[in-house]
């Protein structure tokens, strides 16, 4: 069976939100050591597949913090400095985050025409970027109960071994023991996806409106890139846009 170039969230698709999580079949979406011309072509093709204009894409700079920036038409083609998350209500703007183990998190409020894309590594999760994204979106007029969330492919707790400093950072959350378990090597297995879900629930997002794709990047080399597995590797993209009036695709 051929590898699909895109993966989709059921809850976002049912709501008509243009979005996608790319796979290896769509090519690398990350810059790093990859040929910039190839990366640019792959990104443009992915955005076009959503029925959107690649020139209107905006990406987060991704510095592993908890900053979520509101963007619009004036930011087209930019990488937003200092941001690991983006939000918009502009129907022409496509939001993009890139990952190779970290969590790509997409949020949408179909009622108010608001979307967000978040890159959530352990530093961002520990600092509360999923909750911050909800705070920013609600500041644009959304209610947490109206939000739909999709957690894309990321490294699972099965393969995400972390050390003491990571766990110390996670201890700020009262539920940290429920997302981390000690292993025989004196380290910890951390569940980033469940950590994101916990924060979303705490902010008032309904459990039935959170879609976790559940694919571990480490376990699926045929489908996904993984920094932990390969070290030198590509990136997938999490893409989302506000649907034009009359609905969206993807």
C-alpha positions as CSV (number, residue, x, y, z in Angstrom):
1,X,0.0,0.0,0.0
2,X,1.4,3.4,-1.0
3,X,2.3,5.9,1.7
4,X,-0.3,8.7,1.8
5,X,1.2,12.2,1.5
6,X,-1.3,13.6,4.0
7,X,-3.0,12.6,7.2
8,X,-6.2,14.3,8.4
9,X,-8.1,14.8,11.6
10,X,-11.7,13.5,11.6
11,X,-13.0,16.3,13.8
12,X,-11.4,19.0,11.7
13,X,-12.4,17.4,8.5
14,X,-16.0,17.0,9.5
15,X,-16.1,20.7,10.4
16,X,-14.7,21.6,6.9
17,X,-11.4,23.0,8.2
18,X,-8.6,23.0,5.6
19,X,-5.8,21.2,7.3
20,X,-3.3,18.4,6.9
21,X,-0.4,16.7,8.6
22,X,2.2,15.8,5.9
23,X,4.1,12.5,5.7
24,X,7.4,11.4,4.1
25,X,5.5,10.9,0.8
26,X,5.0,14.7,0.6
27,X,8.7,15.2,1.1
28,X,10.6,17.1,3.8
29,X,9.1,20.3,5.0
30,X,12.0,21.3,7.2
31,X,14.9,23.5,6.4
32,X,18.0,22.2,8.4
33,X,20.4,20.5,6.0
34,X,17.7,20.0,3.3
35,X,18.0,21.7,0.0
36,X,16.0,25.0,0.4
37,X,14.6,24.7,-3.1
38,X,13.3,21.2,-2.5
39,X,11.8,22.2,0.9
40,X,10.1,25.3,-0.7
41,X,8.6,23.2,-3.5
42,X,7.3,20.6,-1.0
43,X,5.8,23.2,1.2
44,X,4.1,25.0,-1.8
45,X,2.7,21.7,-3.1
46,X,1.3,20.8,0.4
47,X,-0.4,24.2,0.7
48,X,-1.9,24.0,-2.8
49,X,-3.3,20.6,-1.9
50,X,-5.4,22.3,0.7
51,X,-6.8,24.6,-2.0
52,X,-4.8,27.5,-0.6
53,X,-2.2,30.0,-1.9
54,X,1.4,29.1,-0.9
55,X,2.3,32.8,-1.0
56,X,0.0,33.3,2.0
57,X,1.7,30.7,4.3
58,X,3.1,31.9,7.6
59,X,5.3,29.7,9.7
60,X,6.5,29.8,13.4
61,X,10.2,30.3,14.0
62,X,10.0,27.5,16.6
63,X,12.3,28.3,19.5
64,X,10.9,25.8,22.0
65,X,9.0,28.3,24.1
66,X,5.4,29.1,24.7
67,X,4.7,32.2,22.6
68,X,1.6,32.1,20.3
69,X,1.4,35.1,17.9
70,X,-1.7,36.4,16.1
71,X,-0.9,36.8,12.4
72,X,-2.7,37.9,9.2
73,X,-2.4,38.9,5.6
74,X,0.5,41.3,6.4
75,X,2.6,38.3,7.6
76,X,2.3,36.3,4.3
77,X,5.5,34.5,3.5
78,X,7.1,35.2,6.9
79,X,8.6,33.1,9.6
80,X,7.5,34.7,12.9
81,X,10.5,35.3,15.3
82,X,10.2,33.9,18.8
83,X,6.9,32.0,18.1
84,X,6.1,28.4,18.5
85,X,2.5,28.9,17.8
86,X,0.4,31.0,15.4
87,X,-3.3,32.0,15.4
88,X,-5.4,33.8,12.7
89,X,-8.9,34.8,11.7
90,X,-7.7,35.8,8.1
91,X,-9.3,33.4,5.6
92,X,-6.4,33.8,3.2
93,X,-3.6,32.9,5.7
94,X,-2.2,29.4,6.0
95,X,-0.5,28.5,9.3
96,X,2.4,26.1,9.4
97,X,4.5,24.3,12.0
98,X,7.1,21.7,11.4
99,X,8.2,18.7,13.5
100,X,10.1,15.5,13.6
101,X,9.0,14.1,17.0
102,X,7.5,17.2,18.7
103,X,3.7,17.5,18.7
104,X,2.1,19.5,15.9
105,X,-1.2,20.8,17.4
106,X,-4.0,22.3,15.4
107,X,-6.9,24.2,16.8
108,X,-10.0,25.5,15.1
109,X,-13.2,27.4,16.0
110,X,-15.5,27.0,13.0
111,X,-18.1,29.3,14.7
112,X,-15.8,32.3,14.8
113,X,-13.5,31.5,12.0
114,X,-10.4,31.2,14.1
115,X,-7.5,28.7,13.7
116,X,-4.2,28.1,15.4
117,X,-1.1,25.9,14.8
118,X,1.3,25.0,17.6
119,X,4.7,23.3,17.7
120,X,4.9,21.6,21.1
121,X,8.2,20.0,22.2
122,X,8.9,19.2,25.8
123,X,10.0,22.7,26.7
124,X,6.9,24.2,25.1
125,X,4.7,21.6,26.8
126,X,6.3,22.2,30.2
127,X,5.9,26.0,29.7
128,X,2.2,25.5,28.8
129,X,2.0,26.3,25.1
130,X,-1.2,24.2,24.5
131,X,-3.0,26.2,27.2
132,X,-1.4,29.5,25.9
133,X,-2.8,28.7,22.4
134,X,-6.3,28.4,23.9
135,X,-5.8,31.6,25.8
136,X,-4.8,33.5,22.6
137,X,-7.7,32.1,20.6
138,X,-10.2,32.9,23.2
139,X,-8.8,36.4,23.2
140,X,-10.0,36.6,19.6
141,X,-13.5,35.8,20.6
142,X,-13.7,32.1,20.8
143,X,-15.0,30.1,23.8
144,X,-12.9,27.0,24.8
145,X,-16.0,24.8,24.4
146,X,-16.2,25.8,20.7
147,X,-12.7,24.7,20.0
148,X,-11.7,21.6,18.0
149,X,-8.2,20.2,18.5
150,X,-6.1,17.8,16.5
151,X,-2.8,16.4,17.8
152,X,-0.8,15.1,15.0
153,X,1.9,12.4,14.7
154,X,4.6,12.7,17.3
155,X,7.0,10.6,19.3
156,X,5.1,8.3,21.7
157,X,5.9,7.6,25.4
158,X,7.1,4.2,24.1
159,X,10.3,5.8,22.6
160,X,10.5,9.2,24.3
161,X,13.1,8.7,27.0
162,X,13.9,11.9,29.0
163,X,16.2,12.8,31.9
164,X,15.8,14.5,35.2
165,X,15.8,18.1,34.1
166,X,12.9,17.5,31.8
167,X,10.9,15.9,34.5
168,X,11.7,18.8,36.9
169,X,10.3,21.1,34.3
170,X,7.1,19.0,34.1
171,X,6.6,18.9,37.8
172,X,4.7,22.3,37.7
173,X,1.7,20.3,36.4
174,X,-0.2,18.4,39.1
175,X,-0.8,15.5,36.8
176,X,2.9,15.1,35.7
177,X,3.1,11.6,37.2
178,X,0.3,10.5,34.9
179,X,2.2,11.4,31.8
180,X,5.7,10.2,32.9
181,X,6.8,6.9,34.1
182,X,10.3,5.8,35.4
183,X,12.1,3.2,33.3
184,X,14.8,0.7,34.4
185,X,17.6,2.9,33.2
186,X,16.9,5.6,35.8
187,X,15.2,7.9,33.3
188,X,11.6,8.6,32.3
189,X,9.2,7.8,29.5
190,X,7.3,11.0,28.7
191,X,3.9,11.2,27.0
192,X,3.8,14.6,25.2
193,X,0.5,13.9,23.5
194,X,-1.3,13.2,26.8
195,X,0.4,16.3,28.3
196,X,-1.2,18.4,25.5
197,X,-4.6,16.8,26.0
198,X,-4.4,17.5,29.8
199,X,-3.7,21.2,29.2
200,X,-6.5,21.4,26.6
201,X,-9.0,19.8,29.0
202,X,-8.0,22.1,31.8
203,X,-8.7,25.2,29.6
204,X,-12.2,23.9,28.9
205,X,-11.8,22.2,25.5
206,X,-14.3,19.3,25.4
207,X,-12.8,15.8,25.4
208,X,-15.0,14.7,22.5
209,X,-13.5,17.6,20.4
210,X,-9.9,16.5,20.8
211,X,-8.6,14.2,18.1
212,X,-5.3,12.4,18.8
213,X,-3.9,10.7,15.7
214,X,-1.7,8.6,17.9
215,X,1.0,7.7,15.4
216,X,4.5,7.5,16.9
217,X,7.0,9.1,14.6
218,X,9.8,6.8,15.9
219,X,7.8,3.6,15.1
220,X,6.8,4.5,11.6
221,X,10.0,5.1,9.5
222,X,8.0,4.3,6.3
223,X,5.6,7.1,7.0
224,X,7.2,9.8,9.3
225,X,10.4,11.5,10.1
226,X,12.0,11.1,13.5
227,X,14.9,13.0,14.9
228,X,15.3,10.5,17.8
229,X,15.5,7.6,15.3
230,X,17.6,9.3,12.5
231,X,19.2,12.4,13.9
232,X,19.7,13.9,10.5
233,X,16.1,13.9,9.1
234,X,13.4,15.8,7.4
235,X,10.3,17.4,9.0
236,X,6.6,17.0,8.6
237,X,4.2,19.9,8.5
238,X,1.0,20.7,10.4
239,X,-1.0,23.0,8.2
240,X,-4.3,24.8,8.9
241,X,-6.4,27.6,7.4
242,X,-9.7,29.4,8.0
243,X,-12.2,28.0,5.6
244,X,-13.6,30.4,3.0
245,X,-17.3,31.0,3.2
246,X,-19.0,28.0,1.9
247,X,-16.6,25.5,3.6
248,X,-13.2,24.2,3.2
249,X,-11.5,20.9,2.1
250,X,-9.0,18.7,3.6
